[in-house]
């Protein structure tokens, strides 16, 4: 993330927003191939959905609603990892490094949401 890389963020609303913004920054730097254009749309949607659903979870009307939203957060983080893996980086090591960093962050978010779900059971 663009913030201090040595300090983990524990504010998940901020962290998921930063994640979605970093995905968008990456997308702007990639070559506009036909496949990237389509994959870009998917990764932008799924990365933004992680944070949007987390905000919804925090406003949940019931525990059941909260759990469902957190499951969606985890699912969208997993989907984002998939779409990131399909992006064509045009043999650009810097772009590939950014993709790898974002994939690691999406996997970490999946684990965080999985941990939240375990605590709710």
MOPAC internal coordinates of N, CA, C and O (Angstrom, degrees):
PM7 1SCF
backbone

  N    0.0000 0     0.00 0     0.00 0    0    0    0
  C    1.4382 1     0.00 0     0.00 0    1    0    0
  C    1.5256 1   108.04 1     0.00 0    2    1    0
  O    1.2310 1   120.00 1   -15.76 1    3    2    1
  N    1.3006 1   117.60 1   164.24 1    3    2    1
  C    1.4498 1   120.41 1  -175.49 1    5    3    2
  C    1.5214 1   112.10 1   -77.01 1    6    5    3
  O    1.2310 1   119.86 1   161.99 1    7    6    5
  N    1.3208 1   117.87 1   -18.01 1    7    6    5
  C    1.4488 1   120.45 1   178.45 1    9    7    6
  C    1.5254 1   108.80 1   -76.06 1   10    9    7
  O    1.2310 1   120.32 1    -0.14 1   11   10    9
  N    1.3317 1   116.99 1   179.86 1   11   10    9
  C    1.4594 1   121.64 1  -178.81 1   13   11   10
  C    1.5179 1   110.03 1   -50.31 1   14   13   11
  O    1.2310 1   120.90 1   -63.70 1   15   14   13
  N    1.3238 1   115.88 1   116.30 1   15   14   13
  C    1.4622 1   120.34 1  -174.32 1   17   15   14
  C    1.5205 1   112.48 1   -73.65 1   18   17   15
  O    1.2310 1   119.54 1   165.87 1   19   18   17
  N    1.3203 1   118.49 1   -14.13 1   19   18   17
  C    1.4625 1   121.55 1  -179.48 1   21   19   18
  C    1.5203 1   112.66 1   -89.15 1   22   21   19
  O    1.2310 1   120.18 1   170.37 1   23   22   21
  N    1.3001 1   117.26 1    -9.63 1   23   22   21
  C    1.4630 1   121.55 1  -178.18 1   25   23   22
  C    1.5228 1   108.30 1  -110.92 1   26   25   23
  O    1.2310 1   120.66 1   -58.94 1   27   26   25
  N    1.3293 1   116.35 1   121.06 1   27   26   25
  C    1.4628 1   120.42 1   177.82 1   29   27   26
  C    1.5291 1   109.04 1   -74.99 1   30   29   27
  O    1.2310 1   121.06 1   -38.96 1   31   30   29
  N    1.3153 1   115.58 1   141.04 1   31   30   29
  C    1.4563 1   119.90 1   177.45 1   33   31   30
  C    1.5203 1   108.70 1   -89.92 1   34   33   31
  O    1.2310 1   121.21 1   -48.31 1   35   34   33
  N    1.3294 1   115.29 1   131.69 1   35   34   33
  C    1.4486 1   119.37 1   178.16 1   37   35   34
  C    1.5170 1   111.86 1  -110.40 1   38   37   35
  O    1.2310 1   119.69 1   173.41 1   39   38   37
  N    1.3195 1   118.21 1    -6.59 1   39   38   37
  C    1.4475 1   121.70 1   173.32 1   41   39   38
  C    1.5262 1   105.88 1   -84.15 1   42   41   39
  O    1.2310 1   120.54 1   -79.62 1   43   42   41
  N    1.3274 1   116.58 1   100.38 1   43   42   41
  C    1.4597 1   120.12 1  -173.42 1   45   43   42
  C    1.5283 1   113.19 1   -66.14 1   46   45   43
  O    1.2310 1   119.66 1   150.79 1   47   46   45
  N    1.3183 1   118.26 1   -29.21 1   47   46   45
  C    1.4653 1   118.57 1   176.43 1   49   47   46
  C    1.5211 1   109.93 1   -64.08 1   50   49   47
  O    1.2310 1   120.34 1   134.08 1   51   50   49
  N    1.3289 1   116.96 1   -45.92 1   51   50   49
  C    1.4631 1   120.84 1   177.88 1   53   51   50
  C    1.5263 1   110.83 1   -66.14 1   54   53   51
  O    1.2310 1   121.11 1   137.58 1   55   54   53
  N    1.3096 1   115.48 1   -42.42 1   55   54   53
  C    1.4605 1   120.08 1  -176.36 1   57   55   54
  C    1.5275 1   111.23 1   -64.79 1   58   57   55
  O    1.2310 1   120.11 1   136.91 1   59   58   57
  N    1.3207 1   117.39 1   -43.09 1   59   58   57
  C    1.4574 1   119.49 1  -179.89 1   61   59   58
  C    1.5362 1   110.98 1   -70.43 1   62   61   59
  O    1.2310 1   120.35 1   146.95 1   63   62   61
  N    1.3144 1   116.94 1   -33.05 1   63   62   61
  C    1.4719 1   120.43 1   175.81 1   65   63   62
  C    1.5172 1   110.08 1   -66.45 1   66   65   63
  O    1.2310 1   120.21 1   134.38 1   67   66   65
  N    1.3287 1   117.21 1   -45.62 1   67   66   65
  C    1.4660 1   121.26 1   177.70 1   69   67   66
  C    1.5240 1   111.02 1   -59.61 1   70   69   67
  O    1.2310 1   121.09 1   139.68 1   71   70   69
  N    1.3258 1   115.53 1   -40.32 1   71   70   69
  C    1.4579 1   120.92 1   178.46 1   73   71   70
  C    1.5310 1   110.11 1   -59.93 1   74   73   71
  O    1.2310 1   120.22 1   130.62 1   75   74   73
  N    1.3266 1   117.18 1   -49.38 1   75   74   73
  C    1.4652 1   121.16 1  -179.68 1   77   75   74
  C    1.5298 1   111.02 1   -62.12 1   78   77   75
  O    1.2310 1   120.19 1   140.83 1   79   78   77
  N    1.3173 1   117.25 1   -39.17 1   79   78   77
  C    1.4698 1   120.53 1   178.66 1   81   79   78
  C    1.5265 1   111.35 1   -67.17 1   82   81   79
  O    1.2310 1   120.26 1   140.13 1   83   82   81
  N    1.3159 1   117.10 1   -39.87 1   83   82   81
  C    1.4691 1   120.49 1   178.08 1   85   83   82
  C    1.5262 1   111.12 1   -64.91 1   86   85   83
  O    1.2310 1   120.43 1   142.22 1   87   86   85
  N    1.3246 1   116.78 1   -37.78 1   87   86   85
  C    1.4697 1   119.99 1   176.05 1   89   87   86
  C    1.5259 1   108.94 1   -60.94 1   90   89   87
  O    1.2310 1   120.24 1   135.05 1   91   90   89
  N    1.3204 1   117.14 1   -44.95 1   91   90   89
  C    1.4604 1   120.69 1  -179.90 1   93   91   90
  C    1.5276 1   111.39 1   -63.31 1   94   93   91
  O    1.2310 1   120.09 1   140.93 1   95   94   93
  N    1.3263 1   117.44 1   -39.07 1   95   94   93
  C    1.4667 1   120.35 1   177.03 1   97   95   94
  C    1.5279 1   110.66 1   -62.01 1   98   97   95
  O    1.2310 1   120.47 1   137.70 1   99   98   97
  N    1.3125 1   116.71 1   -42.30 1   99   98   97
  C    1.4644 1   120.76 1   177.43 1  101   99   98
  C    1.5251 1   110.42 1   -60.36 1  102  101   99
  O    1.2310 1   120.31 1   132.12 1  103  102  101
  N    1.3127 1   117.02 1   -47.88 1  103  102  101
  C    1.4613 1   122.07 1  -176.09 1  105  103  102
  C    1.5265 1   110.98 1   -57.37 1  106  105  103
  O    1.2310 1   120.59 1   140.12 1  107  106  105
  N    1.3222 1   116.48 1   -39.88 1  107  106  105
  C    1.4644 1   120.11 1  -179.70 1  109  107  106
  C    1.5277 1   111.91 1   -63.13 1  110  109  107
  O    1.2310 1   120.21 1   154.67 1  111  110  109
  N    1.3311 1   117.20 1   -25.33 1  111  110  109
  C    1.4623 1   120.40 1  -176.10 1  113  111  110
  C    1.5266 1   114.41 1   -91.84 1  114  113  111
  O    1.2310 1   120.15 1   170.45 1  115  114  113
  N    1.3282 1   117.31 1    -9.55 1  115  114  113
  C    1.4670 1   120.51 1  -175.01 1  117  115  114
  C    1.5235 1   111.88 1   -84.74 1  118  117  115
  O    1.2310 1   120.75 1   -25.93 1  119  118  117
  N    1.3355 1   116.16 1   154.07 1  119  118  117
  C    1.4715 1   119.22 1   175.74 1  121  119  118
  C    1.5264 1   110.28 1   -64.01 1  122  121  119
  O    1.2310 1   120.99 1   -34.77 1  123  122  121
  N    1.3044 1   115.70 1   145.23 1  123  122  121
  C    1.4690 1   121.11 1  -176.66 1  125  123  122
  C    1.5345 1   110.38 1   -90.73 1  126  125  123
  O    1.2310 1   121.29 1  -114.26 1  127  126  125
  N    1.3257 1   115.13 1    65.74 1  127  126  125
  C    1.4614 1   119.99 1   173.85 1  129  127  126
  C    1.5191 1   108.30 1   -79.06 1  130  129  127
  O    1.2310 1   120.62 1   -16.53 1  131  130  129
  N    1.3217 1   116.41 1   163.47 1  131  130  129
  C    1.4588 1   120.18 1   179.77 1  133  131  130
  C    1.5298 1   110.79 1   -57.91 1  134  133  131
  O    1.2310 1   120.46 1   134.91 1  135  134  133
  N    1.3319 1   116.72 1   -45.09 1  135  134  133
  C    1.4665 1   119.13 1  -179.05 1  137  135  134
  C    1.5265 1   111.18 1   -67.69 1  138  137  135
  O    1.2310 1   120.03 1   139.88 1  139  138  137
  N    1.3281 1   117.55 1   -40.12 1  139  138  137
  C    1.4618 1   118.90 1   179.16 1  141  139  138
  C    1.5229 1   111.68 1   -63.55 1  142  141  139
  O    1.2310 1   120.04 1   141.63 1  143  142  141
  N    1.3054 1   117.53 1   -38.37 1  143  142  141
  C    1.4645 1   119.80 1  -179.62 1  145  143  142
  C    1.5264 1   109.88 1   -59.45 1  146  145  143
  O    1.2310 1   120.42 1   134.67 1  147  146  145
  N    1.3209 1   116.80 1   -45.33 1  147  146  145
  C    1.4679 1   120.44 1   179.33 1  149  147  146
  C    1.5256 1   111.73 1   -69.75 1  150  149  147
  O    1.2310 1   120.11 1   135.85 1  151  150  149
  N    1.3350 1   117.39 1   -44.15 1  151  150  149
  C    1.4648 1   120.91 1   179.87 1  153  151  150
  C    1.5230 1   111.29 1   -67.92 1  154  153  151
  O    1.2310 1   120.56 1   145.88 1  155  154  153
  N    1.3456 1   116.53 1   -34.12 1  155  154  153
  C    1.4741 1   120.93 1   176.87 1  157  155  154
  C    1.5205 1   110.72 1   -56.72 1  158  157  155
  O    1.2310 1   120.80 1   134.56 1  159  158  157
  N    1.3231 1   116.08 1   -45.44 1  159  158  157
  C    1.4655 1   120.26 1  -178.96 1  161  159  158
  C    1.5296 1   110.55 1   -59.87 1  162  161  159
  O    1.2310 1   120.91 1   136.40 1  163  162  161
  N    1.3112 1   115.86 1   -43.60 1  163  162  161
  C    1.4688 1   120.41 1  -177.98 1  165  163  162
  C    1.5266 1   111.72 1   -66.67 1  166  165  163
  O    1.2310 1   120.56 1   134.64 1  167  166  165
  N    1.3317 1   116.54 1   -45.36 1  167  166  165
  C    1.4661 1   119.34 1  -176.75 1  169  167  166
  C    1.5291 1   110.82 1   -69.30 1  170  169  167
  O    1.2310 1   120.11 1   146.25 1  171  170  169
  N    1.3277 1   117.39 1   -33.75 1  171  170  169
  C    1.4645 1   120.09 1   176.70 1  173  171  170
  C    1.5234 1   109.66 1   -65.15 1  174  173  171
  O    1.2310 1   120.35 1   135.80 1  175  174  173
  N    1.3336 1   116.94 1   -44.20 1  175  174  173
  C    1.4696 1   120.30 1  -179.82 1  177  175  174
  C    1.5307 1   111.77 1   -63.66 1  178  177  175
  O    1.2310 1   120.90 1   130.20 1  179  178  177
  N    1.3293 1   115.88 1   -49.80 1  179  178  177
  C    1.4710 1   118.18 1  -175.27 1  181  179  178
  C    1.5250 1   111.64 1   -68.37 1  182  181  179
  O    1.2310 1   119.94 1   141.83 1  183  182  181
  N    1.3418 1   117.73 1   -38.17 1  183  182  181
  C    1.4701 1   119.17 1   179.97 1  185  183  182
  C    1.5214 1   111.54 1   -66.41 1  186  185  183
  O    1.2310 1   120.13 1   142.38 1  187  186  185
  N    1.3231 1   117.37 1   -37.62 1  187  186  185
  C    1.4564 1   120.70 1   177.42 1  189  187  186
  C    1.5204 1   112.47 1   -71.93 1  190  189  187
  O    1.2310 1   120.91 1   149.54 1  191  190  189
  N    1.3119 1   115.87 1   -30.46 1  191  190  189
  C    1.4584 1   120.90 1  -179.46 1  193  191  190
  C    1.5331 1   112.26 1   -67.38 1  194  193  191
  O    1.2310 1   120.33 1   151.01 1  195  194  193
  N    1.3285 1   116.98 1   -28.99 1  195  194  193
  C    1.4682 1   120.07 1   178.54 1  197  195  194
  C    1.5299 1   109.37 1   -57.16 1  198  197  195
  O    1.2310 1   120.55 1   126.14 1  199  198  197
  N    1.3194 1   116.55 1   -53.86 1  199  198  197
  C    1.4598 1   121.14 1  -178.36 1  201  199  198
  C    1.5170 1   113.46 1   -69.47 1  202  201  199
  O    1.2310 1   120.82 1   140.66 1  203  202  201
  N    1.3340 1   116.03 1   -39.34 1  203  202  201
  C    1.4685 1   119.22 1  -179.84 1  205  203  202
  C    1.5217 1   111.01 1   -61.63 1  206  205  203
  O    1.2310 1   120.77 1   138.28 1  207  206  205
  N    1.3210 1   116.13 1   -41.72 1  207  206  205
  C    1.4652 1   118.78 1   179.30 1  209  207  206
  C    1.5202 1   112.04 1   -73.04 1  210  209  207
  O    1.2310 1   120.13 1   150.92 1  211  210  209
  N    1.3291 1   117.36 1   -29.08 1  211  210  209
  C    1.4596 1   118.92 1   175.90 1  213  211  210
  C    1.5359 1   110.22 1   -66.75 1  214  213  211
  O    1.2310 1   120.57 1   139.71 1  215  214  213
  N    1.3195 1   116.51 1   -40.29 1  215  214  213
  C    1.4719 1   120.18 1   176.26 1  217  215  214
  C    1.5299 1   109.50 1   -61.59 1  218  217  215
  O    1.2310 1   120.58 1   137.06 1  219  218  217
  N    1.3302 1   116.50 1   -42.94 1  219  218  217
  C    1.4590 1   120.57 1   177.35 1  221  219  218
  C    1.5278 1   111.42 1   -62.53 1  222  221  219
  O    1.2310 1   120.34 1   141.14 1  223  222  221
  N    1.3250 1   116.95 1   -38.86 1  223  222  221
  C    1.4693 1   120.44 1   178.92 1  225  223  222
  C    1.5219 1   110.34 1   -61.49 1  226  225  223
  O    1.2310 1   120.52 1   141.02 1  227  226  225
  N    1.3172 1   116.62 1   -38.98 1  227  226  225
  C    1.4648 1   120.11 1  -179.90 1  229  227  226
  C    1.5239 1   112.55 1   -69.16 1  230  229  227
  O    1.2310 1   120.51 1   163.83 1  231  230  229
  N    1.3118 1   116.62 1   -16.17 1  231  230  229
  C    1.4665 1   121.49 1   177.18 1  233  231  230
  C    1.5266 1   110.90 1  -108.33 1  234  233  231
  O    1.2310 1   120.34 1  -162.29 1  235  234  233
  N    1.3184 1   116.96 1    17.71 1  235  234  233
  C    1.4688 1   121.71 1  -175.25 1  237  235  234
  C    1.5221 1   111.36 1   -58.63 1  238  237  235
  O    1.2310 1   121.77 1   -32.67 1  239  238  237
  N    1.3197 1   114.23 1   147.33 1  239  238  237
  C    1.4598 1   121.38 1  -179.64 1  241  239  238
  C    1.5254 1   112.45 1   -85.64 1  242  241  239
  O    1.2310 1   120.64 1   162.23 1  243  242  241
  N    1.3264 1   116.38 1   -17.77 1  243  242  241
  C    1.4567 1   120.74 1  -179.27 1  245  243  242
  C    1.5271 1   108.74 1  -154.59 1  246  245  243
  O    1.2310 1   121.21 1   -10.34 1  247  246  245
  N    1.3218 1   115.29 1   169.66 1  247  246  245
  C    1.4638 1   119.86 1   176.98 1  249  247  246
  C    1.5262 1   109.83 1   -63.45 1  250  249  247
  O    1.2310 1   120.49 1   140.19 1  251  250  249
  N    1.3239 1   116.67 1   -39.81 1  251  250  249
  C    1.4701 1   121.36 1   179.44 1  253  251  250
  C    1.5332 1   110.25 1   -61.16 1  254  253  251
  O    1.2310 1   120.53 1   136.50 1  255  254  253
  N    1.3176 1   116.59 1   -43.50 1  255  254  253
  C    1.4610 1   121.96 1   177.94 1  257  255  254
  C    1.5313 1   109.97 1   -62.77 1  258  257  255
  O    1.2310 1   120.05 1   135.63 1  259  258  257
  N    1.3331 1   117.51 1   -44.37 1  259  258  257
  C    1.4609 1   122.56 1   178.30 1  261  259  258
  C    1.5293 1   110.52 1   -57.74 1  262  261  259
  O    1.2310 1   120.69 1   130.92 1  263  262  261
  N    1.3280 1   116.28 1   -49.08 1  263  262  261
  C    1.4683 1   121.12 1  -178.56 1  265  263  262
  C    1.5233 1   110.51 1   -60.79 1  266  265  263
  O    1.2310 1   120.00 1   137.17 1  267  266  265
  N    1.3178 1   117.60 1   -42.83 1  267  266  265
  C    1.4654 1   120.85 1  -179.81 1  269  267  266
  C    1.5314 1   110.66 1   -62.60 1  270  269  267
  O    1.2310 1   120.28 1   137.07 1  271  270  269
  N    1.3161 1   117.06 1   -42.93 1  271  270  269
  C    1.4804 1   120.64 1   179.71 1  273  271  270
  C    1.5260 1   110.92 1   -64.81 1  274  273  271
  O    1.2310 1   120.17 1   139.37 1  275  274  273
  N    1.3151 1   117.27 1   -40.63 1  275  274  273
  C    1.4696 1   120.61 1   179.13 1  277  275  274
  C    1.5294 1   109.79 1   -66.04 1  278  277  275
  O    1.2310 1   120.10 1   142.38 1  279  278  277
  N    1.3239 1   117.41 1   -37.62 1  279  278  277
  C    1.4692 1   120.40 1   175.74 1  281  279  278
  C    1.5256 1   110.57 1   -62.10 1  282  281  279
  O    1.2310 1   120.61 1   141.15 1  283  282  281
  N    1.3246 1   116.44 1   -38.85 1  283  282  281
  C    1.4594 1   120.44 1   177.69 1  285  283  282
  C    1.5365 1   110.06 1   -66.08 1  286  285  283
  O    1.2310 1   120.32 1   139.41 1  287  286  285
  N    1.3299 1   117.00 1   -40.59 1  287  286  285
  C    1.4728 1   120.64 1   176.65 1  289  287  286
  C    1.5255 1   110.31 1   -56.89 1  290  289  287
  O    1.2310 1   121.10 1   132.96 1  291  290  289
  N    1.3210 1   115.50 1   -47.04 1  291  290  289
  C    1.4697 1   120.32 1  -179.53 1  293  291  290
  C    1.5256 1   110.36 1   -63.12 1  294  293  291
  O    1.2310 1   120.38 1   135.97 1  295  294  293
  N    1.3164 1   116.87 1   -44.03 1  295  294  293
  C    1.4671 1   121.83 1   179.77 1  297  295  294
  C    1.5311 1   111.02 1   -62.17 1  298  297  295
  O    1.2310 1   120.11 1   136.45 1  299  298  297
  N    1.3143 1   117.39 1   -43.55 1  299  298  297
  C    1.4674 1   121.11 1  -179.26 1  301  299  298
  C    1.5321 1   111.42 1   -68.58 1  302  301  299
  O    1.2310 1   119.97 1   144.84 1  303  302  301
  N    1.3199 1   117.66 1   -35.16 1  303  302  301
  C    1.4690 1   120.50 1   175.72 1  305  303  302
  C    1.5295 1   109.87 1   -64.33 1  306  305  303
  O    1.2310 1   120.98 1   138.47 1  307  306  305
  N    1.3303 1   115.73 1   -41.53 1  307  306  305
  C    1.4705 1   120.26 1   178.22 1  309  307  306
  C    1.5259 1   110.51 1   -64.53 1  310  309  307
  O    1.2310 1   120.51 1   137.41 1  311  310  309
  N    1.3114 1   116.62 1   -42.59 1  311  310  309
  C    1.4617 1   120.75 1   177.99 1  313  311  310
  C    1.5258 1   111.25 1   -62.78 1  314  313  311
  O    1.2310 1   120.44 1   140.67 1  315  314  313
  N    1.3236 1   116.77 1   -39.33 1  315  314  313
  C    1.4567 1   120.59 1   178.52 1  317  315  314
  C    1.5257 1   110.88 1   -61.18 1  318  317  315
  O    1.2310 1   120.45 1   139.24 1  319  318  317
  N    1.3342 1   116.74 1   -40.76 1  319  318  317
  C    1.4631 1   120.76 1   177.19 1  321  319  318
  C    1.5268 1   109.79 1   -57.42 1  322  321  319
  O    1.2310 1   120.69 1   136.18 1  323  322  321
  N    1.3192 1   116.29 1   -43.82 1  323  322  321
  C    1.4622 1   121.48 1   179.61 1  325  323  322
  C    1.5327 1   111.22 1   -60.90 1  326  325  323
  O    1.2310 1   120.38 1   128.40 1  327  326  325
  N    1.3274 1   116.88 1   -51.60 1  327  326  325
  C    1.4623 1   119.77 1  -177.42 1  329  327  326
  C    1.5214 1   111.35 1   -64.16 1  330  329  327
  O    1.2310 1   120.01 1   142.68 1  331  330  329
  N    1.3311 1   117.58 1   -37.32 1  331  330  329
  C    1.4589 1   120.06 1   177.03 1  333  331  330
  C    1.5308 1   110.80 1   -60.72 1  334  333  331
  O    1.2310 1   120.71 1   142.98 1  335  334  333
  N    1.3295 1   116.24 1   -37.02 1  335  334  333
  C    1.4644 1   119.76 1  -178.10 1  337  335  334
  C    1.5278 1   112.12 1   -68.74 1  338  337  335
  O    1.2310 1   119.73 1   161.39 1  339  338  337
  N    1.3264 1   118.13 1   -18.61 1  339  338  337
  C    1.4575 1   121.62 1  -179.50 1  341  339  338
  C    1.5300 1   113.85 1   -91.06 1  342  341  339
  O    1.2310 1   120.13 1   167.71 1  343  342  341
  N    1.3223 1   117.36 1   -12.29 1  343  342  341
  C    1.4617 1   119.84 1  -176.70 1  345  343  342
  C    1.5229 1   111.60 1   -65.52 1  346  345  343
  O    1.2310 1   121.07 1   -41.85 1  347  346  345
  N    1.3069 1   115.55 1   138.15 1  347  346  345
  C    1.4647 1   122.57 1   177.52 1  349  347  346
  C    1.5163 1   108.00 1   -90.94 1  350  349  347
  O    1.2310 1   120.71 1   -60.24 1  351  350  349
  N    1.3360 1   116.25 1   119.76 1  351  350  349
  C    1.4639 1   120.62 1  -176.67 1  353  351  350
  C    1.5205 1   112.82 1  -100.67 1  354  353  351
  O    1.2310 1   120.08 1  -172.52 1  355  354  353
  N    1.3470 1   117.45 1     7.48 1  355  354  353
  C    1.4559 1   122.26 1   174.05 1  357  355  354
  C    1.5248 1   111.95 1    55.48 1  358  357  355
  O    1.2310 1   121.03 1  -138.27 1  359  358  357
  N    1.3120 1   115.64 1    41.73 1  359  358  357
  C    1.4671 1   121.64 1  -179.55 1  361  359  358
  C    1.5326 1   112.32 1    53.21 1  362  361  359
  O    1.2310 1   120.62 1  -148.10 1  363  362  361
  N    1.3125 1   116.43 1    31.90 1  363  362  361
  C    1.4633 1   123.04 1   178.69 1  365  363  362
  C    1.5280 1   108.06 1   -96.05 1  366  365  363
  O    1.2310 1   119.90 1   -75.44 1  367  366  365
  N    1.3354 1   117.79 1   104.56 1  367  366  365
  C    1.4709 1   120.29 1  -175.99 1  369  367  366
  C    1.5338 1   113.05 1   -59.71 1  370  369  367
  O    1.2310 1   120.18 1   144.95 1  371  370  369
  N    1.3196 1   117.26 1   -35.05 1  371  370  369
  C    1.4705 1   119.77 1   179.74 1  373  371  370
  C    1.5317 1   110.64 1   -66.80 1  374  373  371
  O    1.2310 1   120.60 1   137.04 1  375  374  373
  N    1.3260 1   116.46 1   -42.96 1  375  374  373
  C    1.4653 1   120.14 1   178.30 1  377  375  374
  C    1.5239 1   110.23 1   -66.03 1  378  377  375
  O    1.2310 1   120.61 1   139.46 1  379  378  377
  N    1.3306 1   116.43 1   -40.54 1  379  378  377
  C    1.4689 1   119.30 1   179.13 1  381  379  378
  C    1.5217 1   110.52 1   -64.79 1  382  381  379
  O    1.2310 1   120.26 1   142.73 1  383  382  381
  N    1.3192 1   117.11 1   -37.27 1  383  382  381
  C    1.4733 1   121.00 1   177.37 1  385  383  382
  C    1.5270 1   110.06 1   -62.64 1  386  385  383
  O    1.2310 1   120.79 1   139.57 1  387  386  385
  N    1.3222 1   116.09 1   -40.43 1  387  386  385
  C    1.4645 1   120.53 1   178.56 1  389  387  386
  C    1.5314 1   110.40 1   -66.66 1  390  389  387
  O    1.2310 1   120.15 1   138.53 1  391  390  389
  N    1.3298 1   117.32 1   -41.47 1  391  390  389
  C    1.4605 1   121.26 1   176.93 1  393  391  390
  C    1.5228 1   109.58 1   -59.42 1  394  393  391
  O    1.2310 1   120.45 1   133.66 1  395  394  393
  N    1.3315 1   116.74 1   -46.34 1  395  394  393
  C    1.4672 1   120.89 1  -179.29 1  397  395  394
  C    1.5294 1   111.59 1   -62.13 1  398  397  395
  O    1.2310 1   120.48 1   139.29 1  399  398  397
  N    1.3224 1   116.69 1   -40.71 1  399  398  397
  C    1.4650 1   120.94 1   178.65 1  401  399  398
  C    1.5283 1   110.54 1   -63.52 1  402  401  399
  O    1.2310 1   120.76 1   138.09 1  403  402  401
  N    1.3261 1   116.16 1   -41.91 1  403  402  401
  C    1.4653 1   120.11 1   179.93 1  405  403  402
  C    1.5252 1   111.32 1   -70.32 1  406  405  403
  O    1.2310 1   119.99 1   143.85 1  407  406  405
  N    1.3211 1   117.62 1   -36.15 1  407  406  405
  C    1.4612 1   119.81 1   175.31 1  409  407  406
  C    1.5225 1   109.89 1   -62.83 1  410  409  407
  O    1.2310 1   120.05 1   137.94 1  411  410  409
  N    1.3196 1   117.51 1   -42.06 1  411  410  409
  C    1.4702 1   120.83 1   177.45 1  413  411  410
  C    1.5269 1   111.13 1   -62.07 1  414  413  411
  O    1.2310 1   120.46 1   139.25 1  415  414  413
  N    1.3167 1   116.73 1   -40.75 1  415  414  413
  C    1.4670 1   120.04 1   178.97 1  417  415  414
  C    1.5235 1   110.40 1   -66.19 1  418  417  415
  O    1.2310 1   119.62 1   139.04 1  419  418  417
  N    1.3265 1   118.34 1   -40.96 1  419  418  417
  C    1.4614 1   119.85 1   179.89 1  421  419  418
  C    1.5295 1   110.62 1   -65.85 1  422  421  419
  O    1.2310 1   120.25 1   143.51 1  423  422  421
  N    1.3218 1   117.13 1   -36.49 1  423  422  421
  C    1.4658 1   120.49 1   176.62 1  425  423  422
  C    1.5275 1   110.26 1   -66.67 1  426  425  423
  O    1.2310 1   120.57 1   139.23 1  427  426  425
  N    1.3162 1   116.51 1   -40.77 1  427  426  425
  C    1.4669 1   119.87 1   177.75 1  429  427  426
  C    1.5265 1   110.79 1   -63.72 1  430  429  427
  O    1.2310 1   120.28 1   139.14 1  431  430  429
  N    1.3227 1   117.07 1   -40.86 1  431  430  429
  C    1.4736 1   120.33 1   177.01 1  433  431  430
  C    1.5277 1   110.64 1   -62.82 1  434  433  431
  O    1.2310 1   120.22 1   139.17 1  435  434  433
  N    1.3380 1   117.19 1   -40.83 1  435  434  433
  C    1.4702 1   120.14 1   176.68 1  437  435  434
  C    1.5214 1   110.08 1   -57.05 1  438  437  435
  O    1.2310 1   120.38 1   136.35 1  439  438  437
  N    1.3221 1   116.88 1   -43.65 1  439  438  437
  C    1.4626 1   121.18 1  -178.85 1  441  439  438
  C    1.5235 1   111.14 1   -66.61 1  442  441  439
  O    1.2310 1   120.41 1   140.72 1  443  442  441
  N    1.3140 1   116.82 1   -39.28 1  443  442  441
  C    1.4670 1   120.68 1   178.51 1  445  443  442
  C    1.5293 1   109.96 1   -62.63 1  446  445  443
  O    1.2310 1   120.62 1   133.04 1  447  446  445
  N    1.3317 1   116.41 1   -46.96 1  447  446  445
  C    1.4656 1   119.16 1  -179.76 1  449  447  446
  C    1.5220 1   111.13 1   -67.51 1  450  449  447
  O    1.2310 1   120.05 1   145.67 1  451  450  449
  N    1.3196 1   117.51 1   -34.33 1  451  450  449
  C    1.4668 1   120.70 1   174.55 1  453  451  450
  C    1.5149 1   111.42 1   -62.76 1  454  453  451
  O    1.2310 1   120.61 1   139.93 1  455  454  453
  N    1.3219 1   116.45 1   -40.07 1  455  454  453
  C    1.4618 1   121.53 1   178.35 1  457  455  454
  C    1.5384 1   110.71 1   -65.83 1  458  457  455
  O    1.2310 1   120.71 1   139.49 1  459  458  457
  N    1.3103 1   116.25 1   -40.51 1  459  458  457
  C    1.4677 1   119.91 1   177.23 1  461  459  458
  C    1.5232 1   109.81 1   -60.81 1  462  461  459
  O    1.2310 1   120.66 1   137.10 1  463  462  461
  N    1.3258 1   116.35 1   -42.90 1  463  462  461
  C    1.4768 1   120.19 1   179.50 1  465  463  462
  C    1.5207 1   111.23 1   -62.28 1  466  465  463
  O    1.2310 1   119.64 1   138.43 1  467  466  465
  N    1.3185 1   118.30 1   -41.57 1  467  466  465
  C    1.4809 1   121.14 1   179.41 1  469  467  466
  C    1.5176 1   110.84 1   -62.31 1  470  469  467
  O    1.2310 1   120.55 1   142.17 1  471  470  469
  N    1.3302 1   116.56 1   -37.83 1  471  470  469
  C    1.4588 1   120.30 1  -179.34 1  473  471  470
  C    1.5268 1   111.67 1   -70.32 1  474  473  471
  O    1.2310 1   120.80 1   156.85 1  475  474  473
  N    1.3317 1   116.08 1   -23.15 1  475  474  473
  C    1.4642 1   120.09 1  -179.65 1  477  475  474
  C    1.5188 1   112.66 1   -82.35 1  478  477  475
  O    1.2310 1   120.07 1   164.71 1  479  478  477
  N    1.3152 1   117.48 1   -15.29 1  479  478  477
  C    1.4722 1   120.64 1  -176.89 1  481  479  478
  C    1.4975 1   111.65 1   -85.98 1  482  481  479
  O    1.2310 1   120.10 1   180.00 1  483  482  481

